[in-house]
Amino acid sequence: MALLYDVIADLPEGITVTPVFAADKAEALKAAKDLFPGHRVTVVLKEGEPVS
């Protein structure tokens, strides 16, 4: 089951938040690094998603 995560990226023009679906936090982080290569990123479980 895919969960919805928020990807938070620190870009030169400011911070951006992008939603991604992933099976777990590790997969979401990999997707975040693929979306924003070379930038600092973090992922958080979207509010309202079940915590496993």
PANU-832929 format. One record per residue: residue number from 1; residue in one letter; x, y, z of N, C-alpha, C, O in turn. Coordinates in nm, 4 decimals. Example, Ala and Ser with C-alpha at 12.3 -4.5 7.8 and 13.67 -1.06 7.14 Angstrom:
+------+---------+----------+----------+----------+----------+----------+----------+----------+----------+----------+----------+----------+----------+
| lolo | drenlum |      n.X |      n.Y |      n.Z |     ca.X |     ca.Y |     ca.Z |      c.X |      c.Y |      c.Z |      o.X |      o.Y |      o.Z |
+------+---------+----------+----------+----------+----------+----------+----------+----------+----------+----------+----------+----------+----------+
|    1 |       a |   1.3190 |  -0.5690 |   0.7800 |   1.2300 |  -0.4500 |   0.7800 |   1.3200 |  -0.3300 |   0.7800 |   1.4236 |  -0.3319 |   0.8465 |
|    2 |       s |   1.2850 |  -0.2250 |   0.7080 |   1.3670 |  -0.1060 |   0.7140 |   1.2900 |   0.0030 |   0.7870 |   1.3409 |   0.1138 |   0.8039 |
+------+---------+----------+----------+----------+----------+----------+----------+----------+----------+----------+----------+----------+----------+
END
This chain:
+------+---------+----------+----------+----------+----------+----------+----------+----------+----------+----------+----------+----------+----------+
| lolo | drenlum |      n.X |      n.Y |      n.Z |     ca.X |     ca.Y |     ca.Z |      c.X |      c.Y |      c.Z |      o.X |      o.Y |      o.Z |
+------+---------+----------+----------+----------+----------+----------+----------+----------+----------+----------+----------+----------+----------+
|    1 |       m |   0.0845 |  -0.1179 |   0.0000 |   0.0000 |   0.0000 |   0.0000 |   0.0891 |   0.1243 |   0.0000 |   0.1796 |   0.1348 |   0.0828 |
|    2 |       a |   0.0658 |   0.2150 |  -0.0882 |   0.1429 |   0.3389 |  -0.0956 |   0.0857 |   0.4416 |   0.0017 |  -0.0357 |   0.4558 |   0.0168 |
|    3 |       l |   0.1768 |   0.5121 |   0.0666 |   0.1399 |   0.6194 |   0.1585 |   0.1780 |   0.7521 |   0.0950 |   0.2644 |   0.7578 |   0.0075 |
|    4 |       l |   0.1138 |   0.8568 |   0.1391 |   0.1425 |   0.9901 |   0.0877 |   0.2404 |   1.0606 |   0.1809 |   0.2149 |   1.0753 |   0.3004 |
|    5 |       y |   0.3529 |   1.1040 |   0.1241 |   0.4556 |   1.1765 |   0.1985 |   0.4702 |   1.3154 |   0.1399 |   0.4443 |   1.3368 |   0.0215 |
|    6 |       d |   0.5122 |   1.4102 |   0.2235 |   0.5517 |   1.5416 |   0.1763 |   0.7034 |   1.5424 |   0.1658 |   0.7728 |   1.5094 |   0.2619 |
|    7 |       v |   0.7545 |   1.5799 |   0.0500 |   0.8976 |   1.5998 |   0.0298 |   0.9242 |   1.7481 |   0.0516 |   0.8636 |   1.8331 |  -0.0137 |
|    8 |       i |   1.0145 |   1.7786 |   0.1433 |   1.0527 |   1.9170 |   0.1697 |   1.1945 |   1.9343 |   0.1176 |   1.2863 |   1.8657 |   0.1624 |
|    9 |       a |   1.2125 |   2.0262 |   0.0227 |   1.3421 |   2.0485 |  -0.0404 |   1.3882 |   2.1913 |  -0.0172 |   1.3113 |   2.2863 |  -0.0311 |
|   10 |       d |   1.5166 |   2.2047 |   0.0189 |   1.5787 |   2.3351 |   0.0398 |   1.6489 |   2.3749 |  -0.0902 |   1.7581 |   2.3267 |  -0.1201 |
|   11 |       l |   1.5852 |   2.4628 |  -0.1663 |   1.6362 |   2.5064 |  -0.2954 |   1.6919 |   2.6487 |  -0.2845 |   1.6587 |   2.7202 |  -0.1900 |
|   12 |       p |   1.7759 |   2.6908 |  -0.3792 |   1.8300 |   2.8269 |  -0.3741 |   1.7212 |   2.9355 |  -0.3708 |   1.7399 |   3.0397 |  -0.3080 |
|   13 |       e |   1.6094 |   2.9116 |  -0.4372 |   1.5019 |   3.0106 |  -0.4392 |   1.4064 |   2.9997 |  -0.3205 |   1.3131 |   3.0791 |  -0.3083 |
|   14 |       g |   1.4290 |   2.9028 |  -0.2341 |   1.3472 |   2.8853 |  -0.1147 |   1.3089 |   2.7406 |  -0.0928 |   1.3527 |   2.6515 |  -0.1656 |
|   15 |       i |   1.2280 |   2.7184 |   0.0067 |   1.1838 |   2.5835 |   0.0412 |   1.0592 |   2.5497 |  -0.0389 |   0.9702 |   2.6331 |  -0.0556 |
|   16 |       t |   1.0537 |   2.4262 |  -0.0885 |   0.9368 |   2.3801 |  -0.1622 |   0.8889 |   2.2486 |  -0.1020 |   0.9678 |   2.1721 |  -0.0465 |
|   17 |       v |   0.7602 |   2.2234 |  -0.1134 |   0.6995 |   2.0998 |  -0.0643 |   0.6286 |   2.0325 |  -0.1810 |   0.5486 |   2.0945 |  -0.2510 |
|   18 |       t |   0.6596 |   1.9029 |  -0.2010 |   0.6012 |   1.8262 |  -0.3102 |   0.5491 |   1.6929 |  -0.2554 |   0.6218 |   1.6251 |  -0.1828 |
|   19 |       p |   0.4273 |   1.6542 |  -0.2875 |   0.3763 |   1.5251 |  -0.2416 |   0.4292 |   1.4106 |  -0.3276 |   0.4443 |   1.4252 |  -0.4489 |
|   20 |       v |   0.4574 |   1.2964 |  -0.2640 |   0.4950 |   1.1738 |  -0.3357 |   0.4285 |   1.0548 |  -0.2680 |   0.4069 |   1.0549 |  -0.1468 |
|   21 |       f |   0.3963 |   0.9534 |  -0.3479 |   0.3451 |   0.8279 |  -0.2943 |   0.4603 |   0.7291 |  -0.2878 |   0.5381 |   0.7173 |  -0.3824 |
|   22 |       a |   0.4712 |   0.6579 |  -0.1756 |   0.5775 |   0.5595 |  -0.1578 |   0.5318 |   0.4536 |  -0.0587 |   0.4427 |   0.4769 |   0.0230 |
|   23 |       a |   0.5946 |   0.3368 |  -0.0675 |   0.5602 |   0.2262 |   0.0220 |   0.6090 |   0.2510 |   0.1642 |   0.5458 |   0.2074 |   0.2604 |
|   24 |       d |   0.7225 |   0.3216 |   0.1778 |   0.7782 |   0.3500 |   0.3102 |   0.8649 |   0.4752 |   0.3028 |   0.8841 |   0.5329 |   0.1958 |
|   25 |       k |   0.9169 |   0.5165 |   0.4186 |   0.9949 |   0.6401 |   0.4259 |   1.1227 |   0.6314 |   0.3422 |   1.1616 |   0.7300 |   0.2797 |
|   26 |       a |   1.1878 |   0.5162 |   0.3400 |   1.3112 |   0.4996 |   0.2624 |   1.2849 |   0.5196 |   0.1132 |   1.3629 |   0.5850 |   0.0440 |
|   27 |       e |   1.1765 |   0.4641 |   0.0650 |   1.1405 |   0.4805 |  -0.0763 |   1.1057 |   0.6263 |  -0.1070 |   1.1405 |   0.6783 |  -0.2130 |
|   28 |       a |   1.0374 |   0.6910 |  -0.0141 |   1.0028 |   0.8323 |  -0.0318 |   1.1289 |   0.9184 |  -0.0357 |   1.1370 |   1.0124 |  -0.1148 |
|   29 |       l |   1.2272 |   0.8873 |   0.0487 |   1.3516 |   0.9629 |   0.0499 |   1.4289 |   0.9436 |  -0.0799 |   1.4879 |   1.0386 |  -0.1313 |
|   30 |       k |   1.4292 |   0.8233 |  -0.1328 |   1.4966 |   0.7976 |  -0.2607 |   1.4291 |   0.8788 |  -0.3717 |   1.4969 |   0.9387 |  -0.4553 |
|   31 |       a |   1.2965 |   0.8806 |  -0.3720 |   1.2239 |   0.9592 |  -0.4723 |   1.2557 |   1.1075 |  -0.4566 |   1.2710 |   1.1785 |  -0.5560 |
|   32 |       a |   1.2657 |   1.1544 |  -0.3334 |   1.2973 |   1.2947 |  -0.3076 |   1.4349 |   1.3310 |  -0.3626 |   1.4528 |   1.4366 |  -0.4233 |
|   33 |       k |   1.5313 |   1.2427 |  -0.3408 |   1.6672 |   1.2683 |  -0.3908 |   1.6716 |   1.2634 |  -0.5436 |   1.7512 |   1.3339 |  -0.6057 |
|   34 |       d |   1.5868 |   1.1809 |  -0.6038 |   1.5780 |   1.1763 |  -0.7501 |   1.5121 |   1.3030 |  -0.8059 |   1.5509 |   1.3521 |  -0.9119 |
|   35 |       l |   1.4127 |   1.3553 |  -0.7342 |   1.3424 |   1.4760 |  -0.7782 |   1.4281 |   1.6016 |  -0.7636 |   1.4214 |   1.6925 |  -0.8464 |
|   36 |       f |   1.5090 |   1.6056 |  -0.6566 |   1.5876 |   1.7245 |  -0.6251 |   1.7338 |   1.6877 |  -0.6023 |   1.7845 |   1.7024 |  -0.4911 |
|   37 |       p |   1.8020 |   1.6402 |  -0.7062 |   1.9414 |   1.5971 |  -0.6888 |   2.0318 |   1.7140 |  -0.6474 |   2.0229 |   1.8243 |  -0.7014 |
|   38 |       g |   2.1189 |   1.6859 |  -0.5499 |   2.2137 |   1.7865 |  -0.5042 |   2.1588 |   1.8852 |  -0.4034 |   2.2298 |   1.9768 |  -0.3619 |
|   39 |       h |   2.0330 |   1.8685 |  -0.3628 |   1.9723 |   1.9592 |  -0.2650 |   1.9387 |   1.8831 |  -0.1371 |   1.9208 |   1.7613 |  -0.1380 |
|   40 |       r |   1.9305 |   1.9580 |  -0.0270 |   1.8901 |   1.8968 |   0.0999 |   1.7412 |   1.8677 |   0.0952 |   1.6609 |   1.9547 |   0.0614 |
|   41 |       v |   1.7050 |   1.7454 |   0.1293 |   1.5644 |   1.7055 |   0.1291 |   1.5321 |   1.6271 |   0.2551 |   1.6198 |   1.5669 |   0.3170 |
|   42 |       t |   1.4065 |   1.6290 |   0.2912 |   1.3554 |   1.5438 |   0.3975 |   1.2139 |   1.5032 |   0.3589 |   1.1505 |   1.5675 |   0.2753 |
|   43 |       v |   1.1657 |   1.3975 |   0.4197 |   1.0287 |   1.3533 |   0.3923 |   0.9538 |   1.3352 |   0.5239 |   1.0107 |   1.2921 |   0.6242 |
|   44 |       v |   0.8268 |   1.3685 |   0.5212 |   0.7400 |   1.3488 |   0.6373 |   0.6105 |   1.2857 |   0.5893 |   0.5609 |   1.3168 |   0.4810 |
|   45 |       l |   0.5576 |   1.1981 |   0.6702 |   0.4294 |   1.1353 |   0.6391 |   0.3216 |   1.2416 |   0.6408 |   0.3104 |   1.3189 |   0.7359 |
|   46 |       k |   0.2427 |   1.2447 |   0.5351 |   0.1356 |   1.3449 |   0.5230 |   0.0361 |   1.3267 |   0.6374 |  -0.0001 |   1.2145 |   0.6725 |
|   47 |       e |  -0.0068 |   1.4371 |   0.6939 |  -0.1022 |   1.4325 |   0.8031 |  -0.2274 |   1.3568 |   0.7620 |  -0.2812 |   1.3791 |   0.6535 |
|   48 |       g |  -0.2737 |   1.2676 |   0.8481 |  -0.3927 |   1.1899 |   0.8196 |  -0.3623 |   1.0500 |   0.7680 |  -0.4517 |   0.9654 |   0.7631 |
|   49 |       e |  -0.2369 |   1.0241 |   0.7291 |  -0.1985 |   0.8890 |   0.6845 |  -0.1760 |   0.8010 |   0.8072 |  -0.1311 |   0.8510 |   0.9103 |
|   50 |       p |  -0.2058 |   0.6723 |   0.7987 |  -0.1836 |   0.5835 |   0.9131 |  -0.0342 |   0.5644 |   0.9385 |   0.0447 |   0.5543 |   0.8446 |
|   51 |       v |   0.0031 |   0.5598 |   1.0640 |   0.1433 |   0.5370 |   1.1017 |   0.1639 |   0.3885 |   1.1201 |   0.0885 |   0.3233 |   1.1924 |
|   52 |       s |   0.2661 |   0.3341 |   1.0547 |   0.2911 |   0.1899 |   1.0687 |   0.3977 |   0.1621 |   1.1706 |   0.4312 |   0.0461 |   1.1948 |
+------+---------+----------+----------+----------+----------+----------+----------+----------+----------+----------+----------+----------+----------+
END
